[in-house]
């Protein structure tokens, strides 16, 4: 079964590469490049030195923004799902901000953080956008997870006179963990997509900046090469989150196959 899955995946990729090659026959670097030009562009980026620095910059930003979103979003989501007064106080604000695209915050982020130098100029603006992109899916997942907890768990806790933070850490959080982990995985994927868009407009390094800079120089082979790198890193990050999710769920006997 595992070998069949890999074989079908390779066949699908092969068909895509063949179609890509056929529709881009005769194109040069200033047109939409074919697979071979993309590969040579990727080698050029890898050997030029800047690619590795840009990868580190992008991963650095997304990890900071995502981590801050987890630290804030999970407790807020749990509190909204558990406490009625907190939900009535905070949830209207969350629902009002959630539909706003993180990219719409870019001018404000640049205005507020653009003059701050941390690791690179405007790093804070990109991290802020990643934080915004990540926090609302995390809050939503944590809230839904708490609201969906089977009431029998809470009744058992009441029967054993368990209350306060003990209920939170021994009943609510373990029961909500599967859905929270799914929300974290989704949020990380959104964060990676938004990061690239933010780097195309607001910073001077990173994979998004590489795409924008290559486009300005009419090097579309480098544009697509950077897109390939983005795809590979995105798949790797999702794979890491999937492994964490399955490991956590396996301890509860509910791991996905």
N, C-alpha and C positions, 0 to 999 in steps of 0.2 A: 504493500500500500504506500509506504514512504517513497520507494523508488518510482512508483507510478506517478506520484505527486510531483516529484522533481522532474521527471521526463516530460510531463504535460506542461510544466512551467517553462522548461527550456524550449519546447516546441512553440509555445505562445510568444516567447521573446524572439525566437528565430523568425516567426512570421512577421512580427512587428518590424524587425530590422530589415527584412526583405522588402516589405512595402515601403518603408522609409527610404531605402536605397533606390527603389524604382521611381518614386515620385520626386527625388532630388537629383536624378542623373543630370550631369552637366553643370550643376550649380557650383559656384566658387565660394570663397570665404565671405563675400559681401552679400550672398544670397542665403537662403535657408540651407545649411550644410547637410551633407549626407553622413552616414555612420563613419566612413573612413576619415573625412575631414574633422569630424568631431573627435575621433580617437587621437589624431595628430595634434589637435588643439589641446586635448586633455594632457597629452605628454608634454607639450610646450608649457602648460601651466604648472605641471608637477615638477618639471626640471628648472623652471624659472625661479622658484623659491617663494614667491608671493602666495601661492595657493595654500600652502601649509599655514602660513601666518593668518590668512583670511579664514581658514577653517577654524583655527583656534579662537579667533575673535568672535566668530558667529556662535560657536558652541559655548563660549564663555558667557555671552549675552543671554542666550536662551536658558542656560542653566541657572543663572542668577535670577532672571525674571520668573522662571517657572518655580524655583525653590521658594522665592518670596510669596508667590501666589498660593503655593501649598500651605505655607506657614500661616497665612492669613485666611485663605479660602476654606480650608477644612474645618477649623473651629467655628467660623461664621456660619457655614452651612449646617453644621451639627446644632448650633444654637438656634438657628431659624427653624429647623425641623423639630426641635425639642421644646423650645420655650414659646408660648403663645405671645407673651408681651414683647419678647425680642423680635419675633416674626412681624408683628404689627408695627414695630418701630423701624426695622431695618429693611424688610422685604420690599416695600414700595420704592425705596431708593435703589435697591439692587435691580428690580425689574425696570426701573426707568433708565438706568445706565447700561443695562445688558444689551439692548438692541443697537447701541452706537458702535459702529465699526472702530476697532482700535486705530486703524489708519487715519480716521477722522481726527484723532487726538494728536496727530503728528505735529501740526503747527504749534499747538500749545506745549507739547513736550519739548520741541526745539527751543521755544521761547523761554521755558522755565529752566531746562537743563542744558541748553546748547552751549552756554558759556562755561559749563563745569567740566574740568578735565579730571578724569579718574584714571582709567587704564588707556583709553583713547579718547580724543575729543568726541563729545556727544554720546558716549557710552550710556550715560544715564537715561537719555531720551529713548534709546532703543530698549533698554531694560524695562523702562516704564511701560512702553507699548506691549512688551511681552507679558508683563505682569497683568495688564488689562485684558489681554487676549486670553490668558490662562485662568484668571480668577473666577470669572463668571461660570464657565463649565464646571469648575471644581465646586463652587458654592451650590449650583443646581444639583449636581450629582450627590453631594453630601446631604442636602436637604431632602431630596427624594428618597435617599437611602434610609434616613431616620423615619420619615413618614411611612415608609413601606415595611417597617419592622413588624413582624408578627406579634400581635398583642399578647400572645401566650407567654412570650419571654418576659415581658414587663410584669405580667401577673405573677409569674414564678418569683421574680425579684421582690415583688411586694409581699408575697407570702413568706419569704425568708427575711423580711424586714431589711432588705438591701435598698439603700437610697443614696442620693447625692452623687459625688464623683465615682463612687464604687459602681453604681449603675452605669455611668457613662463609660468607664473603662472596661468593665467586665461583661456588660450586656449590650449596650447600644453600639459602641465602636466595633466589637467583633461581628455583630449582626449586620452592620452597615458596610463593613470593609469591602466585600466584593463589588458593590456598586460604586463605592468611592474610588477603588482602584481602576475601574473602567472609566470613570470620569477623569482620573489623572492621565490615563493613556490618551484619551481623546484631547484633553487640554494640551498635552505636550505636542501632539500633532498640529493643533491649531497654532501653538506658539511658534513652531518651526516655520510654518507658512507665513505668518505675520512678520517674523523676524526678517525674512528675505525681502519683503516689501518695504519694511522700515529701513533696511540698509540701502535700498536703491534710492532713497530720498534723503535720509537724515544723517548718514555717517560717511567716513572716509576710509573704511576698511570693511572686510567681510565678504561673503559670497554674493550677497545682493549688490554690494558696491562693485564687485567684479563684473557682474552682468551689465550693470549700467555703464561702467567704464568701457567695456568691450563694445557695447552697442554704439557708444559715442564715437569709437574708433572704427566702426563698420567691420569689426571682427566677430561675425556671427558664429564662426566655428568655436570661438572662445565662450560666447554666450551659451551655446548649447552644451559645451563641455562643462561649464559651471553648473548648468541645470542637472547634468548627470551626477555631479558630485553632491548636489543638494538632495537628489533622489536617494543616493546610496546612504548618506548620513541619516536622512529621514527614516529609511527602512531600518537602519541599525538602531536608532533611538526607539522606534516602535517595538523592535524585537526585544530590546532590553526591558521596556515596560511590560511587554507580554510575558517575559520570563519572570519578572518580579510578581506580576499578577498571578500567574500559575503556581509559583512557589508558595505565595501566601494562601491561595485557595486550597492547595494540596494539604496544607496543615489542618484544614477544616473538612477534608474529604470531598471537596466540591471542585477540584481542578478540572479545567477544560481539556478535552482530548485533542 
